Amino acid sequence: MWLFIIAGVFLAYIAGLIYISVKTSRSVLMRRITKGRKKSALLLCLVLFLLLTGVLWLLLNGTNALIIMIHLYCFWLICDFVSFLVKKIRKKEPKRYVVPVVAMLLCAVYLTYGWISLHKVQQTNYELTTAKLTEELRVVHFADSHVGVTFGGEGLLSYVEEINKLNPDIVVITGDFVDDSTPAEELRSACDALGKLQTGYGVYFVWGNHDRGYYNESSRGWSAKELKERLIANGVQVLEDRVVQVTDSVYVIGRLDRSDEQRGGRKSASELLSELDQSKYLIVLDHQPHDFDAEADAGADLVLCGHTHGGQFIPILHIGELTGEHDLRYGHEKRGNTDFVVTSGISNWALQFKTGCISEYVVIDIKPSH
């Protein structure tokens, strides 16, 4: 799937580059600079837009440079279409400079909104009820911090301090705590920040697809083993297809990530839950929201996930659900007796923009129904 996505991004970039280069080469300014030589004008425009991509690449990174340019192409195409409609209706063509200027302004405004949506972390609250509890339980849930992308250890510490003010009973981290590119010193600092969490019944962690990484560990400067040991040293329980009884009436079940199926397998939801006392409240932590029916059938009361980043961008927000990659993009859904909550994440992977979604940590108050 990733190969198709990467190929699609590059094809979109190349197609857009050609499109706006052709359009710009026909401008009066380019004709004057190249003295009417069409091929020279086109070549010059291609070079200028490639240089712009290169500057963005140096300022941000390759992924963000391509995303910005593709957004520019899309807005340019939309503006060209609107210009075409205006010409048909008013029988008068807008001035040539209007389309590129408006497209660039719209792109800048839209991506500024996306930058703010990513970097301004919000608190999202849910209230659930159950007959299995006699006292209220407060769970604080976050995922996808991808430490080093939008904040490091110090930034995470500021969110830890916010969470402590909420007096959580449990804090759960559903994967992608770090990223493939997370520096070793930020990894250690972020783990140490988790050690300052103040909870009634502990902090629980499950692996995401990025925590173990896709690259050779020597190129990362740290290993998954080091991450696990640092988490444990800071009081975080790492759950790898493991069940912990948190209170007399609550179990936390941490699943290995879906990506671990290729690393030797993980237990099914029924294998993990079938032997548990179903009169207890069963909280399942699973990084990827991809096994909802099985988790509901196994008797889970609450399933907490991350991974989707809220869908990332308009208009591709629901692609994961439409393709069957995700059971739920974002938010709360109830299937039978099971509540599912998918967070959009407290940060992001590589990209510096979110549109149509937010960055958040989640507070879930589970209250007795009797």
FISESE-448591 format. One record per residue (C-alpha): z, x, y. Coordinates in steps of 0.5 Angstrom, whole numbers, plus 500, padded with zeros to 3 digits. Example, Ala and Ser with C-alpha at 12.3 -4.5 7.8 and 13.67 -1.06 7.14 Angstrom:
516 / 525 / 491
514 / 527 / 498
END
This chain:
500 / 500 / 500
502 / 506 / 505
495 / 509 / 504
492 / 502 / 506
496 / 502 / 512
495 / 509 / 514
487 / 508 / 513
487 / 502 / 517
491 / 505 / 523
486 / 511 / 523
480 / 506 / 522
483 / 502 / 528
484 / 508 / 532
477 / 511 / 531
474 / 504 / 532
478 / 503 / 539
476 / 510 / 541
469 / 509 / 540
469 / 502 / 544
473 / 504 / 550
469 / 510 / 551
462 / 506 / 550
465 / 501 / 556
468 / 507 / 560
461 / 511 / 560
458 / 505 / 563
462 / 505 / 569
459 / 507 / 576
464 / 513 / 576
462 / 516 / 570
454 / 515 / 572
455 / 519 / 578
459 / 524 / 575
454 / 525 / 569
448 / 524 / 574
446 / 518 / 570
446 / 522 / 563
448 / 516 / 558
450 / 521 / 552
454 / 526 / 557
458 / 520 / 560
459 / 518 / 553
462 / 525 / 550
466 / 526 / 557
469 / 519 / 556
471 / 521 / 548
474 / 527 / 550
478 / 524 / 556
481 / 519 / 551
482 / 524 / 546
486 / 528 / 551
490 / 522 / 553
492 / 521 / 545
493 / 529 / 545
498 / 528 / 551
502 / 522 / 548
502 / 526 / 541
506 / 532 / 545
510 / 527 / 549
512 / 523 / 543
509 / 524 / 536
503 / 522 / 532
505 / 516 / 530
507 / 513 / 537
501 / 516 / 540
496 / 512 / 535
500 / 506 / 536
500 / 506 / 544
492 / 507 / 544
491 / 502 / 539
495 / 497 / 543
491 / 499 / 549
484 / 498 / 545
487 / 491 / 543
489 / 489 / 551
482 / 492 / 553
478 / 488 / 548
482 / 482 / 550
481 / 483 / 557
473 / 484 / 556
473 / 477 / 552
477 / 474 / 558
472 / 477 / 563
466 / 474 / 559
469 / 467 / 559
470 / 468 / 567
463 / 470 / 567
460 / 464 / 563
465 / 459 / 567
464 / 462 / 574
457 / 465 / 573
460 / 471 / 576
462 / 477 / 573
468 / 481 / 575
468 / 488 / 578
468 / 493 / 573
474 / 496 / 574
478 / 490 / 573
478 / 490 / 566
481 / 497 / 565
486 / 497 / 570
489 / 490 / 567
488 / 492 / 560
492 / 499 / 562
497 / 495 / 566
498 / 489 / 560
499 / 495 / 555
504 / 499 / 559
508 / 492 / 561
508 / 490 / 553
510 / 497 / 550
516 / 498 / 556
518 / 491 / 553
518 / 494 / 546
521 / 500 / 548
527 / 496 / 551
527 / 491 / 545
528 / 497 / 540
533 / 501 / 544
538 / 496 / 547
542 / 494 / 540
545 / 487 / 540
550 / 484 / 536
548 / 478 / 532
553 / 473 / 529
553 / 469 / 523
558 / 464 / 520
558 / 462 / 513
563 / 457 / 509
565 / 458 / 502
570 / 454 / 497
571 / 461 / 494
575 / 464 / 499
582 / 462 / 502
582 / 466 / 508
576 / 468 / 513
573 / 475 / 511
569 / 478 / 517
563 / 483 / 515
560 / 487 / 519
553 / 489 / 517
548 / 494 / 519
542 / 498 / 516
536 / 502 / 518
539 / 507 / 523
534 / 513 / 521
539 / 517 / 525
535 / 522 / 529
530 / 517 / 531
533 / 513 / 537
540 / 516 / 537
544 / 521 / 533
551 / 522 / 531
554 / 521 / 538
550 / 515 / 539
552 / 512 / 532
559 / 514 / 534
559 / 509 / 540
556 / 503 / 536
562 / 505 / 531
567 / 504 / 537
564 / 497 / 538
564 / 495 / 531
572 / 497 / 531
573 / 492 / 537
571 / 487 / 532
576 / 488 / 527
572 / 488 / 521
575 / 487 / 514
568 / 490 / 511
563 / 494 / 514
556 / 495 / 510
550 / 499 / 511
544 / 497 / 507
540 / 503 / 507
536 / 508 / 511
542 / 511 / 514
538 / 517 / 515
530 / 519 / 516
526 / 524 / 513
526 / 528 / 519
533 / 527 / 521
536 / 534 / 523
542 / 537 / 518
547 / 537 / 524
545 / 530 / 526
546 / 528 / 519
553 / 531 / 518
555 / 528 / 525
553 / 521 / 523
557 / 521 / 517
563 / 524 / 521
562 / 518 / 526
562 / 513 / 520
569 / 516 / 518
572 / 513 / 524
570 / 506 / 522
577 / 502 / 522
576 / 496 / 517
581 / 492 / 512
578 / 493 / 506
573 / 499 / 507
566 / 502 / 508
560 / 501 / 503
553 / 504 / 503
547 / 503 / 499
541 / 508 / 498
534 / 506 / 502
528 / 509 / 501
528 / 514 / 506
535 / 516 / 505
533 / 520 / 499
527 / 522 / 502
519 / 523 / 501
519 / 530 / 502
521 / 536 / 499
529 / 537 / 500
528 / 545 / 502
523 / 542 / 508
529 / 537 / 510
534 / 542 / 511
539 / 538 / 507
539 / 534 / 500
541 / 527 / 498
547 / 530 / 494
549 / 533 / 501
549 / 526 / 504
552 / 523 / 499
558 / 528 / 499
559 / 527 / 506
559 / 520 / 506
564 / 520 / 501
568 / 525 / 505
568 / 520 / 510
571 / 515 / 506
565 / 511 / 505
564 / 508 / 498
557 / 510 / 495
555 / 504 / 491
549 / 506 / 486
549 / 500 / 481
556 / 499 / 482
561 / 494 / 483
567 / 494 / 487
573 / 489 / 487
575 / 489 / 495
580 / 483 / 494
583 / 479 / 489
577 / 474 / 491
571 / 478 / 493
567 / 483 / 490
562 / 488 / 493
556 / 489 / 489
551 / 495 / 491
544 / 496 / 488
540 / 502 / 487
534 / 501 / 492
527 / 498 / 489
524 / 505 / 490
529 / 508 / 485
525 / 504 / 480
520 / 509 / 480
526 / 515 / 480
529 / 512 / 473
530 / 505 / 474
536 / 501 / 477
540 / 495 / 473
537 / 488 / 474
541 / 483 / 478
543 / 479 / 472
546 / 486 / 469
550 / 487 / 475
553 / 480 / 476
553 / 477 / 469
560 / 480 / 467
563 / 478 / 473
568 / 472 / 475
563 / 467 / 478
569 / 464 / 481
570 / 470 / 486
565 / 471 / 492
560 / 476 / 490
557 / 480 / 496
550 / 484 / 494
548 / 490 / 498
540 / 491 / 497
536 / 495 / 502
529 / 491 / 500
529 / 484 / 501
525 / 483 / 495
529 / 480 / 489
532 / 474 / 492
530 / 469 / 486
533 / 474 / 481
539 / 475 / 485
540 / 467 / 486
540 / 466 / 479
545 / 471 / 477
550 / 468 / 482
550 / 472 / 488
554 / 468 / 494
551 / 473 / 499
546 / 478 / 499
545 / 483 / 505
539 / 487 / 506
535 / 491 / 511
528 / 495 / 511
523 / 490 / 514
525 / 492 / 521
524 / 485 / 523
517 / 485 / 522
516 / 491 / 527
510 / 488 / 532
507 / 482 / 534
502 / 480 / 531
504 / 483 / 524
511 / 480 / 524
510 / 476 / 517
505 / 481 / 514
510 / 483 / 509
512 / 475 / 507
505 / 473 / 506
503 / 479 / 502
509 / 478 / 497
512 / 485 / 499
518 / 481 / 502
522 / 475 / 501
524 / 474 / 508
523 / 478 / 514
529 / 477 / 518
535 / 472 / 519
539 / 468 / 515
536 / 463 / 509
540 / 459 / 503
537 / 459 / 496
541 / 454 / 492
548 / 457 / 493
546 / 464 / 495
546 / 466 / 503
541 / 471 / 504
541 / 475 / 511
536 / 480 / 513
537 / 485 / 519
532 / 488 / 523
536 / 494 / 523
540 / 498 / 529
534 / 503 / 530
527 / 504 / 527
523 / 509 / 523
518 / 514 / 527
516 / 508 / 532
519 / 508 / 539
517 / 500 / 540
519 / 493 / 537
516 / 487 / 539
518 / 480 / 537
524 / 483 / 534
530 / 486 / 536
535 / 492 / 534
542 / 489 / 532
548 / 490 / 528
550 / 484 / 524
557 / 480 / 524
558 / 475 / 519
564 / 471 / 519
565 / 467 / 512
570 / 462 / 512
574 / 457 / 507
570 / 451 / 507
577 / 447 / 505
END
